[in-house]
């Protein structure tokens, strides 16, 4: 029997085991006989290294990766998919022929969930809130699908608000940015690797309400990839990741990576405005569906 798991902290709330069982059953496998999948809480780098030693020794056939290990795990792989390579982020690991293979299916899952709402994504304008691991995967996938424009809204984005990037710019234009966060730095590195694509990129500071509102007035798609709106026990589910005064157009597709609660405040606001919406669970389902294909290739 092949053993799989999800690693990260916390993972007690993870829906990955239920989704894995559902999707492997669709492929004709018997859960509990052919395959099994558990939650595996990993809190320290030592525990992470111990787990990957077990993986290499054949105790596991693969795993899904959640916060906070997606970037760390990328550095432990022998081979990376195109998306994982450019994002420096991995959410799915399989052990193939004695080698660790890492993929990132977050972006694929989100855009697969969005596409039925707005059709082909080529030529669209997307606003994405945040620039962490999930955001980078979505941005990379959006560039690969030839979106026309991506507006990245993030804390500290003012350091890059003068930076515009049509992915044909020379590499020196990506250097010399001081005071940016590690996530922003990783995003810039990713954009360097994607510089041959035909997508215009802009950064907007999350405190710059005027520019956020202007971008949303022109956009086709809004995606929240931040944890704002998530149930944390501190009332964060009552917060909006966009300015409260934001008016959402009916033809805007609004998606949220957060799936706990099932309907975030952002999704509720979007529904009230008549927008088409994509809940976090849909992204989770689609990225898990893609991930199962990667895991079963072990």
N, C-alpha and C positions, 0 to 999 in steps of 0.2 A: 504494500500500500504506500502511495506517495504522500508525504507530509508537507503541508504548506502552512504559512502563517502570515499575520500582519504584525510588523514591528513598529514601535514608536512609544511615545508617552504623552498623554494618556491614550490607551486603546480600548478601555473598558466599554466605551460607547460605540466603538466601530461596528459598522454594518457589513464589513467585508466578509465575515464568515457566512452570513446569510446569502449575500449576493454570489459568493463563490459557489456555494451549494446549488443555488438556482441555476447558474450558468453552466456548471459542469454537468448537471442533470440534463440540460438541454442538449448536451453533446453525447448523451448516452452512457455516461459514467455513473456508477453507484457510489453516492457519498457514504463514507464509513466503511466501504469495502475496497474501492479502487483508490479513493483519495480522502484526505481529512485536512481540515483547516482550523487553526486556533488563533486566539489573540495572544500575542507575546510581548509583554511589557518590557521595554528596554530603556533604561533611564540614564545610563552612563556610557562613556566611550569604551570602557573595559568590557561591559556587557555586550556592546555592539561587536567588538572584536571577537569575543568568545562565540557569539552567535555565528559570525561568518566563518570561523574555524569549523564549527559544527556543519555548516552548509557545505564547505569544501570537503569535509569528511564523509559526506553523503547522508547525514542525519536528516536533512531537509532537501526538498527538490526545488524550492523557491520561496519567495516571500513578496508581500506588498510592503511598502514603506510609507509611513506617515510622519508628521512632525515629531521631533525636530531634525530627523536624520536624512532627509532627501539629498541634501548637498554632500554630507559626509559620505554617504553610501556611493555616490558617483565616483569618488576617488578610490574606492575599493574594487571597482570592476575591471575585468580583463577586456571586455568589449562593451561598447555603448551604441544604442540606436542613434540615428541622426538627430532626433529631437533631444535625447538625453545628452548627447555630445555638445550641442550648442547651448543647452540650458544649464549644464553642470548640475542636473537634478535628476534623481531616479526615484520612481515610485513602484517599480516592478522588477524583481530580480529572478532570473532562472539560472540553473546550473546545467550547462550544456557541454558535454564532451570534456569534462574536467575544467571548464572555464566559467566564470561568472559573467552573465550578460545582463546589462541594465537597460531599461526602457523607461520612458516617461509618457504615460497615457492620459494625464490630466487634461492637457490641451485638446487632444483628440476627442476625449469624452465630452468636454464642454461644447466644442464646436459641432460635434455630431448631434448633440442634443438641441443646439440652436438652429441648425440648418433647416429642419422642417418648418420652422417659424418664418424664415425669411428667404428661403431658397438659396441659390448659389452665393457663396460668400465673397467671391471675386468682386473687387470694386467697392466693397462696403467700407464704412467708417465705424470703428469700434473704440469706445472709451472703456478702459479697464482700470479699476481701483486697486492699487497695490502693485508691488513688483517683487513679491516673494517667489518661492519655487513653483507654486501652482500658476501664478501670473506669467512667469517666464515660459512655462510650457504652453500656455494658451497663446501668448504673443508669438512664440516660434511657429506654432501651428497656423496661426492667422497669417503670418508672413509667407509660409509655405503654400497656403491656399490663396495667396495674392490679394489680400485685402488692400484697399487703396490707401487707408490711413488708420493709424493707431495712436490714440491719445492715452498716455500712461500717467495716472494721477497717483502721486505718492508723497509721503512726508519728506521734506528736504528737497523736493523737486525743483525748488527755486534755483538750486545750484546748476540746474540743467535747462531752465526755461528758455535760455537763449540758444540752446542746442537744438538744431533740427537735422534730421537724418533721412535721406532718401535711399539709404542702403547702397548708394554708389559712391559715397563720400570716401576720400582717402583716409587711411587708418589714423594718420596723425590728428585728425579732427576729433577722435575719440579720446585723446589723452589730455592730461593736464587739468582734469577736473578735481578740485580739492574739496574736502569736507563732505563728500557723499557717503551714503551708507553702504554697507557690504552688499545688500540686496541690489541697490542701484548700480554698484560697481559690477556685480555679476550680470545685471541686465545689459550694461554697456558692452561687456565682453561678448555676451551672446549676440548683440546687434552687429559687432564686428564680424562674427562668423557668418552672419546672414546678409552681409552688405551687398550681395549681388541680386537680391530680390527687389521687386518693384513696389515697395511699401513706404509711405511717408510716416515717420515717427516723430512725435513731440512729447515732451515731458511737461507736466503741470503740477505745481505744488498743491497739496491737499488743502492748504489754507487759502488758496487763491479762488475764492468763491466766484468772482466775475468770470475768470477763464474757464472754470468748470462748467458754469451755466452756459457759456458761449459754445463750448465743445459739445455739450449734451443737446443743444438746440440744432446742431448740424449732424449728429451721429445717427447711425442706424441701430447700433447695438450698445448696451451698457452691461458690463460684467463687474460684479463685486468679487474680488479674490482676497479681500481682507477678512479678518475674523470678526469685524464689527457686525453685530446682529446675532452672534452666536450665544447660546445659553452657556454661561460660565458660572452661574451662582452669584454673580455680582450685578445683575440687572442689565448686562450688556445687550441682551436681546431687545431692549427698549430703545436702542440707539440706531440711528441711520448713518450709513457710510457716505451719504451725500448731504449737501447743505439742506436744511429743513425747508427753505423757500423754493427749492427746485420744483419746477413744473415739468412733468414728463409728458411728452407727446404720445398720442395714441399709436402712432406708427413706429414707436421705439420698442425694440425687443429688450427686455430686462431680465438678466440672469444673475443668480447668486451661487457662489461656491459653497456657502454655508447650508448645511442640511439639518441642523439642530438649533432652532425649531424647524419643523417641516416648512412653514411659511414665515420667512423673516419679515421684519417691518418694511424692508425695501420691497419685497415681493407684494406685500399687502398694499403699499402705496402705489405700486405700478398697476396692480389690478384695479384699484379705485380709479386710476387715470385712464383705464381702458387699454393698457399696453398688453402685448403678448408677453408671457412670462415663462421662465425656465427655472424651476426650483433646484436647489442643490442636490437633491436626491437623484434628479435626472442626470446630472453630470456624473454623480457617483456611479449610477447604474451603467452609463455608457463607458466610463473609463474602466470600470470593473470588467465589463464585457470584453473590452480590448485587452485588458490585463490577463484575463483567463486564457486567452489565446497565447499570450507570451509565456505564461506559467506552464501550460500544458505542452509547450514545445520542449520542455526540459527532458 
